[in-house]
Amino acid sequence: MIQIQLQSAGKKFQKQWVFRNLELHIQGTEKLAITGLNGSGKSTLLQIISGFQSLSEGTIQFSLEGKTIAIDQWYHQISYAAPYIDLPEEYNIQELLSFYGSFKPFQNKLSIPDVIDIMQLGNSSNKAIKHFSSGMKQRLKLSMAILSNTPVLLLDEPLSNLDKNGHSWYQGLIEQYAKHKTIVVCSNHIEEEIIFCTSKLDIHEFKT
C-alpha cells in the first residue's frame, strides 16, 4: 500500500508563503482533490508530492508496503500529467510512446497500437506532435499518465483544453484504468475533474 505523509509542511518563494502548517496523509487507493483558485498553490503542492519540488519547512515521506522510498527513487512510482508539461514536438505519437514506454511501461501489457486506440487519435498516429491541437496534446498527456504501470497518478487540471466529449473520455479512462491507483487531482473547483475523488483538500485553509 502506498502512503504519502506531509507533516507541518510549508512552502515559500522568497518571503511569501504559498502554504504553511499543512498536514496530509494519503494512502491506499485514495482519490484526493486539491482545490483552490488559480495561483493558490495547488500546482506547487502537487509538484512537492511528486518530488519535483522540496518543502521550505516540515517533512514529506513516501512508503510502499511499509518500506520507505527515498525521494530520488519516488519517480518510479508516479505518473504525472499537466498542461504545462511540454512534449517533444518533433516526434509522432508512435515514436513518443515507444520512448516513454521504455521508462514507464504501460499497464496490462498494452501495446502502442492499443494506447493510440484508447486515445482516439489513430488518424493522427504518423503526424508530428507539433501539428496537434491543444486538446489532442492533452489527450496524449493524460493517456500516457493514466495508462502507465505506476501506483500513483498525479493530475493538474486534467480537463484543460478538452471539449465535452473529452470530459466523458477522461472520466471513462479513470474508471477503467485508474481505480486501483492512488490519485491526486488539482482542480479549480471543476466538478467533472474530481467527480471520482473520495477526499478533498482546500489549499486556502493553509494560507498564513
GROMACS elastic network, one bead per residue, 0.5 to 0.9 nm:
[ bonds ]
;  ai    aj funct       b0    kb
    1    27     6  0.69240   500
    1    28     6  0.51055   500
    1    29     6  0.80453   500
    1    63     6  0.79508   500
    1    64     6  0.54273   500
    1    66     6  0.73569   500
    1   151     6  0.89754   500
    2    26     6  0.79681   500
    2    27     6  0.54596   500
    2    28     6  0.53249   500
    2    29     6  0.78881   500
    2    62     6  0.75403   500
    2    63     6  0.58047   500
    2    65     6  0.64661   500
    2    66     6  0.80545   500
    2   151     6  0.75227   500
    2   152     6  0.79534   500
    2   182     6  0.74044   500
    3    25     6  0.71654   500
    3    26     6  0.56547   500
    3    28     6  0.66439   500
    3    61     6  0.79474   500
    3    62     6  0.58141   500
    3    63     6  0.52114   500
    3    64     6  0.64354   500
    3    65     6  0.82774   500
    3    66     6  0.81067   500
    3   182     6  0.89931   500
    4    24     6  0.78539   500
    4    25     6  0.57665   500
    4    26     6  0.50491   500
    4    27     6  0.63418   500
    4    49     6  0.77642   500
    4    60     6  0.71799   500
    4    61     6  0.57942   500
    4    63     6  0.67067   500
    5    23     6  0.77387   500
    5    24     6  0.56896   500
    5    26     6  0.63609   500
    5    27     6  0.84334   500
    5    59     6  0.79979   500
    5    60     6  0.55425   500
    5    61     6  0.52572   500
    5    62     6  0.67006   500
    5    63     6  0.88514   500
    6     9     6  0.59125   500
    6    22     6  0.70618   500
    6    23     6  0.54766   500
    6    24     6  0.50375   500
    6    25     6  0.64162   500
    6    26     6  0.88648   500
    6    49     6  0.87134   500
    6    58     6  0.73867   500
    6    59     6  0.56513   500
    6    61     6  0.66219   500
    7    10     6  0.89038   500
    7    21     6  0.75437   500
    7    22     6  0.64828   500
    7    24     6  0.67628   500
    7    25     6  0.85300   500
    7    58     6  0.56658   500
    7    59     6  0.53769   500
    7    60     6  0.65680   500
    7    61     6  0.88018   500
    8    20     6  0.71400   500
    8    22     6  0.53173   500
    8    23     6  0.58212   500
    8    24     6  0.89586   500
    8    57     6  0.71788   500
    8    59     6  0.68437   500
    9    19     6  0.78466   500
    9    20     6  0.58597   500
    9    21     6  0.52740   500
    9    23     6  0.65831   500
    9    24     6  0.86538   500
    9    55     6  0.66879   500
    9    56     6  0.76924   500
    9    57     6  0.56628   500
    9    59     6  0.60228   500
    9    60     6  0.75404   500
   10    17     6  0.73370   500
   10    18     6  0.74314   500
   10    19     6  0.53629   500
   10    21     6  0.59014   500
   10    22     6  0.65329   500
   10    55     6  0.60149   500
   10    56     6  0.56428   500
   10    57     6  0.50350   500
   10    58     6  0.62425   500
   10    59     6  0.87973   500
   10   206     6  0.87595   500
   11    16     6  0.86160   500
   11    17     6  0.58607   500
   11    18     6  0.55424   500
   11    19     6  0.56856   500
   11    20     6  0.64850   500
   11    44     6  0.83073   500
   11    45     6  0.83277   500
   11    54     6  0.80014   500
   11    55     6  0.52773   500
   11    57     6  0.66607   500
   11    58     6  0.89432   500
   12    15     6  0.64998   500
   12    16     6  0.52976   500
   12    18     6  0.52564   500
   12    19     6  0.72002   500
   12    20     6  0.83763   500
   12    55     6  0.81577   500
   12    56     6  0.61923   500
   12    57     6  0.88156   500
   13    16     6  0.54006   500
   13    17     6  0.64882   500
   13    18     6  0.72879   500
   13    56     6  0.86880   500
   14    17     6  0.81863   500
   17    20     6  0.67896   500
   17   207     6  0.74421   500
   17   208     6  0.69446   500
   18    40     6  0.72216   500
   18    41     6  0.57769   500
   18    44     6  0.81890   500
   18    45     6  0.89831   500
   18   206     6  0.83880   500
   18   207     6  0.66744   500
   18   208     6  0.81325   500
   19    22     6  0.70962   500
   19    40     6  0.86542   500
   19    41     6  0.71767   500
   19    45     6  0.85824   500
   19   203     6  0.73379   500
   19   204     6  0.79328   500
   19   205     6  0.85075   500
   19   206     6  0.51239   500
   19   208     6  0.66869   500
   20    57     6  0.82526   500
   20    58     6  0.89439   500
   20   206     6  0.54806   500
   20   207     6  0.62015   500
   20   208     6  0.63931   500
   21    57     6  0.88340   500
   21    58     6  0.80096   500
   21   206     6  0.64520   500
   21   207     6  0.86108   500
   21   208     6  0.86559   500
   22    58     6  0.86385   500
   22   203     6  0.88511   500
   22   205     6  0.86873   500
   22   206     6  0.60236   500
   24   201     6  0.86891   500
   26    29     6  0.86286   500
   26    30     6  0.65143   500
   26    31     6  0.85240   500
   26    32     6  0.77713   500
   26   182     6  0.80039   500
   26   184     6  0.89244   500
   27    30     6  0.58460   500
   27   182     6  0.71524   500
   28   180     6  0.87424   500
   28   181     6  0.78378   500
   28   182     6  0.62111   500
   29   151     6  0.85706   500
   29   152     6  0.86882   500
   29   179     6  0.74225   500
   29   180     6  0.58890   500
   29   181     6  0.52015   500
   29   183     6  0.72330   500
   30   181     6  0.76609   500
   30   182     6  0.51897   500
   30   183     6  0.64085   500
   30   184     6  0.82393   500
   30   197     6  0.77512   500
   30   198     6  0.66562   500
   30   199     6  0.75647   500
   31   179     6  0.88279   500
   31   181     6  0.81354   500
   31   182     6  0.59712   500
   31   184     6  0.59586   500
   31   185     6  0.78408   500
   31   194     6  0.86029   500
   31   196     6  0.71115   500
   31   198     6  0.52548   500
   31   199     6  0.63575   500
   31   200     6  0.85085   500
   32   182     6  0.82083   500
   32   183     6  0.61323   500
   32   185     6  0.62652   500
   32   186     6  0.86150   500
   32   194     6  0.82206   500
   32   196     6  0.89921   500
   32   197     6  0.54602   500
   32   198     6  0.62165   500
   32   200     6  0.54749   500
   32   201     6  0.73329   500
   33   183     6  0.83498   500
   33   184     6  0.58450   500
   33   186     6  0.58806   500
   33   187     6  0.69332   500
   33   193     6  0.88309   500
   33   194     6  0.61305   500
   33   197     6  0.60387   500
   33   198     6  0.79504   500
   33   199     6  0.63028   500
   33   201     6  0.61752   500
   33   202     6  0.83084   500
   34    42     6  0.63732   500
   34    45     6  0.86617   500
   34    46     6  0.84169   500
   34   184     6  0.71663   500
   34   185     6  0.59954   500
   34   187     6  0.62619   500
   34   188     6  0.85742   500
   34   189     6  0.88578   500
   34   199     6  0.88649   500
   34   200     6  0.59433   500
   34   202     6  0.59138   500
   34   203     6  0.66699   500
   35    40     6  0.88365   500
   35    42     6  0.68544   500
   35   185     6  0.83426   500
   35   186     6  0.59047   500
   35   187     6  0.50733   500
   35   188     6  0.57126   500
   35   189     6  0.57752   500
   35   190     6  0.87698   500
   35   200     6  0.72545   500
   35   201     6  0.62349   500
   35   203     6  0.61978   500
   35   204     6  0.83452   500
   36    39     6  0.81853   500
   36    40     6  0.58592   500
   36    41     6  0.78032   500
   36    42     6  0.66596   500
   36   186     6  0.81469   500
   36   187     6  0.68542   500
   36   188     6  0.54065   500
   36   189     6  0.66415   500
   36   201     6  0.87993   500
   36   202     6  0.59544   500
   36   203     6  0.57652   500
   36   204     6  0.64787   500
   37    40     6  0.54960   500
   37    41     6  0.85303   500
   37    42     6  0.83482   500
   37   187     6  0.82672   500
   37   188     6  0.53859   500
   37   189     6  0.76660   500
   37   203     6  0.88454   500
   37   204     6  0.85611   500
   38    41     6  0.78838   500
   38    42     6  0.81186   500
   38   188     6  0.66963   500
   39    42     6  0.75401   500
   39    43     6  0.83918   500
   40    43     6  0.83456   500
   40    44     6  0.88113   500
   40   203     6  0.68739   500
   40   204     6  0.69922   500
   40   207     6  0.88199   500
   41    44     6  0.51131   500
   41    45     6  0.62505   500
   41    46     6  0.86817   500
   41   203     6  0.69246   500
   41   204     6  0.85967   500
   42    45     6  0.52577   500
   42    46     6  0.62644   500
   42    47     6  0.87062   500
   42   156     6  0.82663   500
   42   186     6  0.60177   500
   42   187     6  0.78953   500
   42   188     6  0.88953   500
   42   202     6  0.88918   500
   42   203     6  0.65773   500
   43    47     6  0.61028   500
   43    48     6  0.85897   500
   43   156     6  0.66894   500
   43   186     6  0.68864   500
   44    47     6  0.51457   500
   44    48     6  0.63164   500
   44    49     6  0.87478   500
   44    53     6  0.75909   500
   45    48     6  0.50512   500
   45    49     6  0.62670   500
   45    50     6  0.86128   500
   45    53     6  0.84801   500
   45   203     6  0.86980   500
   46    49     6  0.50038   500
   46    50     6  0.61742   500
   46    51     6  0.86911   500
   46    52     6  0.88449   500
   46    53     6  0.88788   500
   46   154     6  0.72245   500
   46   155     6  0.82237   500
   46   156     6  0.76530   500
   46   184     6  0.77347   500
   46   185     6  0.82373   500
   46   186     6  0.73816   500
   47    51     6  0.62327   500
   47    52     6  0.52575   500
   47    53     6  0.55629   500
   47    54     6  0.84049   500
   47   154     6  0.89265   500
   48    51     6  0.50173   500
   48    52     6  0.58403   500
   48    54     6  0.57091   500
   48    55     6  0.68917   500
   48    60     6  0.84308   500
   49    52     6  0.77357   500
   49    53     6  0.80360   500
   49    54     6  0.88970   500
   49    60     6  0.78756   500
   49   154     6  0.85455   500
   49   184     6  0.89964   500
   50    53     6  0.75796   500
   50    71     6  0.89322   500
   50    74     6  0.75670   500
   50    75     6  0.71421   500
   50    78     6  0.71234   500
   50    79     6  0.86433   500
   50    80     6  0.79511   500
   50   154     6  0.75301   500
   51    54     6  0.68067   500
   51    71     6  0.61605   500
   51    72     6  0.76269   500
   51    74     6  0.69092   500
   51    75     6  0.73074   500
   52    75     6  0.88016   500
   54    57     6  0.88516   500
   54    60     6  0.88597   500
   55    58     6  0.67109   500
   55    59     6  0.71598   500
   55    60     6  0.79472   500
   60    71     6  0.89920   500
   61    68     6  0.73619   500
   61    69     6  0.77133   500
   61    70     6  0.82735   500
   61    71     6  0.79924   500
   62    67     6  0.84222   500
   62    68     6  0.58273   500
   62    69     6  0.53501   500
   62    70     6  0.72914   500
   62    71     6  0.74016   500
   62    74     6  0.74534   500
   63    66     6  0.57408   500
   63    67     6  0.51394   500
   63    69     6  0.51254   500
   63    70     6  0.85118   500
   64    67     6  0.52909   500
   64    68     6  0.65818   500
   64    69     6  0.69800   500
   65    68     6  0.85171   500
   69    72     6  0.82921   500
   69    73     6  0.64786   500
   69    74     6  0.62427   500
   70    73     6  0.53377   500
   70    74     6  0.63291   500
   71    74     6  0.50603   500
   71    75     6  0.78360   500
   72    75     6  0.70351   500
   73    76     6  0.60495   500
   73    77     6  0.80092   500
   74    77     6  0.55680   500
   74    78     6  0.70024   500
   75    78     6  0.53625   500
   75    79     6  0.76870   500
   76    79     6  0.82457   500
   76   103     6  0.87953   500
   76   104     6  0.78858   500
   76   150     6  0.73478   500
   77   149     6  0.85943   500
   77   150     6  0.51811   500
   77   151     6  0.58566   500
   77   152     6  0.59848   500
   77   153     6  0.86850   500
   78   145     6  0.85173   500
   78   148     6  0.86506   500
   78   149     6  0.88854   500
   78   150     6  0.55568   500
   78   151     6  0.65211   500
   78   153     6  0.57820   500
   78   154     6  0.71698   500
   79   104     6  0.82861   500
   79   144     6  0.80880   500
   79   146     6  0.72890   500
   79   147     6  0.89542   500
   79   148     6  0.66879   500
   79   149     6  0.85197   500
   79   150     6  0.64354   500
   79   151     6  0.83379   500
   79   152     6  0.64093   500
   79   153     6  0.51172   500
   79   154     6  0.61866   500
   79   155     6  0.85286   500
   80   141     6  0.83679   500
   80   142     6  0.82300   500
   80   144     6  0.86597   500
   80   145     6  0.55484   500
   80   146     6  0.83280   500
   80   152     6  0.86390   500
   80   153     6  0.60917   500
   80   155     6  0.58690   500
   80   156     6  0.80925   500
   81    84     6  0.86440   500
   81    85     6  0.71499   500
   81   138     6  0.84525   500
   81   141     6  0.56592   500
   81   142     6  0.57359   500
   81   143     6  0.88179   500
   81   144     6  0.81252   500
   81   145     6  0.59020   500
   81   146     6  0.84541   500
   81   153     6  0.83107   500
   81   154     6  0.64974   500
   81   155     6  0.50559   500
   81   156     6  0.63438   500
   81   157     6  0.86996   500
   81   158     6  0.72793   500
   82    85     6  0.55894   500
   82    86     6  0.89567   500
   82   138     6  0.81635   500
   82   141     6  0.74334   500
   82   142     6  0.80948   500
   82   154     6  0.85172   500
   82   155     6  0.60758   500
   82   157     6  0.66827   500
   82   158     6  0.66343   500
   82   160     6  0.86252   500
   83    86     6  0.79234   500
   83   134     6  0.89595   500
   83   137     6  0.87739   500
   83   138     6  0.69046   500
   83   141     6  0.82408   500
   83   156     6  0.72876   500
   83   157     6  0.74012   500
   83   158     6  0.75636   500
   83   160     6  0.67760   500
   83   161     6  0.83958   500
   85   141     6  0.83623   500
   86    89     6  0.82853   500
   87    90     6  0.88031   500
   87    91     6  0.86044   500
   87    96     6  0.85815   500
   87   129     6  0.77521   500
   87   130     6  0.87125   500
   87   137     6  0.81201   500
   87   141     6  0.82787   500
   88    91     6  0.59661   500
   88    92     6  0.88745   500
   88    96     6  0.76356   500
   88   129     6  0.74412   500
   88   130     6  0.81783   500
   89    92     6  0.75771   500
   89   128     6  0.64088   500
   89   131     6  0.80849   500
   89   132     6  0.88832   500
   90   128     6  0.57015   500
   90   129     6  0.63383   500
   90   130     6  0.63892   500
   91    94     6  0.79412   500
   91    95     6  0.56928   500
   91    96     6  0.58052   500
   91   126     6  0.89637   500
   91   127     6  0.82402   500
   91   128     6  0.54378   500
   91   129     6  0.60042   500
   91   130     6  0.81116   500
   92    95     6  0.53893   500
   92    96     6  0.61693   500
   92    97     6  0.86525   500
   92   124     6  0.83482   500
   92   125     6  0.64878   500
   92   126     6  0.55020   500
   92   127     6  0.53453   500
   92   129     6  0.54376   500
   92   130     6  0.86098   500
   93    96     6  0.51092   500
   93    97     6  0.60151   500
   93    98     6  0.84441   500
   93   112     6  0.89524   500
   93   116     6  0.76702   500
   93   121     6  0.87711   500
   93   124     6  0.77994   500
   93   125     6  0.53427   500
   93   126     6  0.66956   500
   93   127     6  0.73286   500
   93   128     6  0.73750   500
   93   129     6  0.69197   500
   93   140     6  0.81402   500
   94    97     6  0.52630   500
   94    98     6  0.60902   500
   94    99     6  0.86116   500
   94   112     6  0.67722   500
   94   113     6  0.81462   500
   94   116     6  0.80364   500
   94   125     6  0.63314   500
   94   126     6  0.71768   500
   95    98     6  0.51871   500
   95    99     6  0.62253   500
   95   100     6  0.85966   500
   95   126     6  0.89027   500
   96    99     6  0.51452   500
   96   100     6  0.59773   500
   96   101     6  0.83251   500
   96   129     6  0.89641   500
   97   101     6  0.56846   500
   97   102     6  0.84409   500
   97   112     6  0.65329   500
   97   115     6  0.84171   500
   97   116     6  0.88214   500
   97   144     6  0.77509   500
   98   101     6  0.52207   500
   98   102     6  0.64351   500
   98   112     6  0.72230   500
   99   102     6  0.54663   500
   99   103     6  0.73416   500
  100   103     6  0.55702   500
  100   104     6  0.60885   500
  100   105     6  0.76845   500
  100   144     6  0.80564   500
  101   106     6  0.65106   500
  101   112     6  0.86780   500
  101   144     6  0.87195   500
  101   148     6  0.81994   500
  102   105     6  0.62967   500
  104   144     6  0.88873   500
  104   148     6  0.60772   500
  104   149     6  0.67507   500
  104   150     6  0.77868   500
  105   109     6  0.78276   500
  105   110     6  0.85696   500
  105   147     6  0.86770   500
  105   148     6  0.59473   500
  105   149     6  0.58027   500
  105   150     6  0.85433   500
  106   109     6  0.60350   500
  106   110     6  0.57147   500
  106   111     6  0.77260   500
  106   112     6  0.88171   500
  106   115     6  0.84505   500
  106   144     6  0.79233   500
  106   146     6  0.89500   500
  106   147     6  0.55546   500
  106   149     6  0.50028   500
  106   150     6  0.84794   500
  107   110     6  0.60811   500
  107   147     6  0.58784   500
  107   148     6  0.55474   500
  107   150     6  0.78920   500
  107   177     6  0.84005   500
  108   147     6  0.87751   500
  108   149     6  0.78066   500
  109   149     6  0.89127   500
  110   113     6  0.81472   500
  110   114     6  0.57663   500
  110   115     6  0.65302   500
  110   147     6  0.83364   500
  111   114     6  0.50127   500
  111   115     6  0.63315   500
  111   116     6  0.87276   500
  112   115     6  0.50998   500
  112   116     6  0.62085   500
  112   117     6  0.85614   500
  113   116     6  0.50872   500
  113   117     6  0.60937   500
  113   118     6  0.86152   500
  113   122     6  0.82351   500
  114   117     6  0.51265   500
  114   118     6  0.62525   500
  114   119     6  0.87248   500
  115   118     6  0.50259   500
  115   119     6  0.62287   500
  115   120     6  0.86890   500
  115   143     6  0.74244   500
  115   144     6  0.81384   500
  115   147     6  0.78523   500
  116   119     6  0.50660   500
  116   120     6  0.63475   500
  116   121     6  0.58687   500
  116   122     6  0.57118   500
  116   125     6  0.72542   500
  116   140     6  0.86348   500
  116   143     6  0.87385   500
  117   120     6  0.50560   500
  117   121     6  0.65273   500
  117   122     6  0.58358   500
  118   121     6  0.78927   500
  118   122     6  0.88182   500
  118   143     6  0.76982   500
  118   173     6  0.83463   500
  119   122     6  0.76987   500
  119   136     6  0.87483   500
  119   139     6  0.61874   500
  119   140     6  0.66610   500
  119   142     6  0.87690   500
  119   143     6  0.62676   500
  119   169     6  0.86799   500
  120   123     6  0.81442   500
  120   139     6  0.84763   500
  121   124     6  0.55091   500
  121   125     6  0.65156   500
  121   136     6  0.75955   500
  121   139     6  0.84654   500
  121   140     6  0.84842   500
  122   125     6  0.52347   500
  122   126     6  0.86825   500
  123   126     6  0.79947   500
  123   127     6  0.86068   500
  124   127     6  0.51779   500
  124   128     6  0.83623   500
  124   129     6  0.89457   500
  124   132     6  0.84119   500
  125   128     6  0.83685   500
  126   129     6  0.89880   500
  127   130     6  0.83528   500
  127   131     6  0.69554   500
  127   132     6  0.78667   500
  128   131     6  0.57529   500
  128   132     6  0.73626   500
  129   132     6  0.51663   500
  129   133     6  0.86359   500
  129   136     6  0.88161   500
  129   137     6  0.74409   500
  130   133     6  0.83573   500
  132   135     6  0.79096   500
  132   136     6  0.57636   500
  132   137     6  0.62100   500
  133   136     6  0.51964   500
  133   137     6  0.63386   500
  133   138     6  0.86898   500
  133   161     6  0.89309   500
  134   137     6  0.51335   500
  134   138     6  0.62209   500
  134   139     6  0.87736   500
  134   160     6  0.87580   500
  134   161     6  0.58898   500
  134   162     6  0.81038   500
  135   138     6  0.50461   500
  135   139     6  0.63162   500
  135   140     6  0.86887   500
  135   160     6  0.78507   500
  135   162     6  0.50972   500
  135   163     6  0.75835   500
  135   166     6  0.81325   500
  136   139     6  0.51105   500
  136   140     6  0.63052   500
  136   141     6  0.87772   500
  136   161     6  0.84877   500
  136   162     6  0.82022   500
  137   140     6  0.50160   500
  137   141     6  0.62457   500
  137   142     6  0.86497   500
  137   161     6  0.87527   500
  138   141     6  0.50743   500
  138   142     6  0.60667   500
  138   143     6  0.83972   500
  138   158     6  0.77846   500
  138   159     6  0.81241   500
  138   160     6  0.73512   500
  138   161     6  0.67539   500
  138   162     6  0.71842   500
  139   142     6  0.52386   500
  139   143     6  0.59518   500
  139   144     6  0.85498   500
  139   162     6  0.78937   500
  139   166     6  0.78671   500
  139   170     6  0.82476   500
  140   143     6  0.52387   500
  140   144     6  0.62243   500
  140   145     6  0.86912   500
  141   144     6  0.54039   500
  141   145     6  0.63333   500
  141   146     6  0.86575   500
  142   145     6  0.52220   500
  142   146     6  0.59221   500
  142   147     6  0.82304   500
  142   155     6  0.81061   500
  142   158     6  0.72008   500
  142   170     6  0.79346   500
  142   173     6  0.89916   500
  143   146     6  0.52705   500
  143   147     6  0.56997   500
  143   148     6  0.81433   500
  143   170     6  0.87666   500
  143   173     6  0.79783   500
  144   147     6  0.54834   500
  144   148     6  0.59952   500
  145   148     6  0.54106   500
  145   149     6  0.88281   500
  145   150     6  0.86576   500
  145   153     6  0.68751   500
  145   154     6  0.80730   500
  145   155     6  0.83799   500
  146   149     6  0.83519   500
  146   150     6  0.86310   500
  146   153     6  0.66862   500
  146   154     6  0.89271   500
  146   173     6  0.74418   500
  146   174     6  0.71334   500
  146   177     6  0.67794   500
  146   178     6  0.64135   500
  147   150     6  0.84203   500
  147   173     6  0.84979   500
  147   177     6  0.64814   500
  147   178     6  0.77623   500
  148   151     6  0.87037   500
  148   153     6  0.87469   500
  150   153     6  0.72971   500
  150   181     6  0.77509   500
  151   178     6  0.88483   500
  151   180     6  0.76129   500
  151   182     6  0.61689   500
  151   183     6  0.86154   500
  152   181     6  0.56002   500
  152   183     6  0.59387   500
  152   184     6  0.80971   500
  153   178     6  0.80159   500
  153   181     6  0.66394   500
  153   182     6  0.61438   500
  153   184     6  0.64616   500
  153   185     6  0.83660   500
  154   182     6  0.84779   500
  154   183     6  0.59033   500
  154   184     6  0.50055   500
  154   185     6  0.60696   500
  154   186     6  0.83000   500
  155   158     6  0.58646   500
  155   183     6  0.77190   500
  155   184     6  0.62707   500
  155   186     6  0.62904   500
  155   187     6  0.88340   500
  156   159     6  0.87523   500
  156   160     6  0.88484   500
  156   184     6  0.84065   500
  156   185     6  0.57803   500
  156   187     6  0.67888   500
  157   160     6  0.58497   500
  157   185     6  0.70809   500
  157   186     6  0.55296   500
  157   187     6  0.50998   500
  157   188     6  0.72729   500
  157   190     6  0.86579   500
  157   193     6  0.72296   500
  158   161     6  0.85729   500
  158   162     6  0.84148   500
  158   170     6  0.81550   500
  158   185     6  0.78096   500
  158   186     6  0.80711   500
  158   187     6  0.79884   500
  158   193     6  0.66109   500
  159   162     6  0.53993   500
  159   163     6  0.81105   500
  159   166     6  0.76563   500
  159   167     6  0.64231   500
  159   170     6  0.77607   500
  159   187     6  0.89918   500
  159   190     6  0.87488   500
  159   192     6  0.81429   500
  159   193     6  0.63273   500
  160   163     6  0.87131   500
  161   166     6  0.87628   500
  162   165     6  0.76321   500
  162   167     6  0.64228   500
  163   166     6  0.50205   500
  163   167     6  0.63698   500
  164   168     6  0.66294   500
  164   169     6  0.86922   500
  165   168     6  0.53352   500
  165   169     6  0.62329   500
  165   170     6  0.86978   500
  166   170     6  0.60364   500
  166   171     6  0.86206   500
  167   170     6  0.51975   500
  167   171     6  0.63647   500
  167   172     6  0.86982   500
  167   192     6  0.72077   500
  167   193     6  0.79796   500
  168   171     6  0.52056   500
  168   172     6  0.61775   500
  168   173     6  0.85951   500
  168   192     6  0.87866   500
  169   172     6  0.51499   500
  169   173     6  0.61459   500
  169   174     6  0.87703   500
  170   173     6  0.50612   500
  170   174     6  0.63410   500
  170   175     6  0.86727   500
  170   193     6  0.84816   500
  171   174     6  0.52156   500
  171   175     6  0.62078   500
  171   176     6  0.86989   500
  171   192     6  0.79305   500
  171   193     6  0.78977   500
  171   195     6  0.84215   500
  171   196     6  0.82571   500
  172   175     6  0.50257   500
  172   176     6  0.60862   500
  172   177     6  0.83615   500
  173   176     6  0.53213   500
  173   177     6  0.57668   500
  173   178     6  0.73054   500
  174   177     6  0.54589   500
  174   179     6  0.65677   500
  174   196     6  0.83778   500
  175   178     6  0.61194   500
  175   179     6  0.58464   500
  175   196     6  0.83261   500
  176   179     6  0.68926   500
  177   180     6  0.77042   500
  177   181     6  0.85666   500
  178   181     6  0.52482   500
  178   182     6  0.81894   500
  178   183     6  0.80051   500
  179   182     6  0.81753   500
  179   183     6  0.87218   500
  183   197     6  0.81193   500
  184   197     6  0.84125   500
  185   193     6  0.76947   500
  185   194     6  0.68222   500
  185   197     6  0.82308   500
  186   189     6  0.87579   500
  186   193     6  0.85084   500
  186   194     6  0.83605   500
  187   190     6  0.60026   500
  187   191     6  0.83287   500
  187   193     6  0.67301   500
  187   194     6  0.72658   500
  188   191     6  0.88616   500
  189   192     6  0.89852   500
  189   193     6  0.83181   500
  189   194     6  0.83054   500
  190   193     6  0.56601   500
  190   194     6  0.70107   500
  190   195     6  0.87352   500
  191   194     6  0.54046   500
  191   195     6  0.55734   500
  192   195     6  0.53438   500
  192   196     6  0.85544   500
  193   196     6  0.80962   500
  193   197     6  0.88673   500
  194   197     6  0.52759   500
  194   198     6  0.88191   500
  195   198     6  0.85217   500
  197   200     6  0.73923   500
  201   204     6  0.87994   500
  201   205     6  0.82433   500
  202   205     6  0.58360   500
  202   206     6  0.79756   500
  203   206     6  0.57201   500
  203   207     6  0.72680   500
  204   207     6  0.54088   500
  205   208     6  0.86955   500
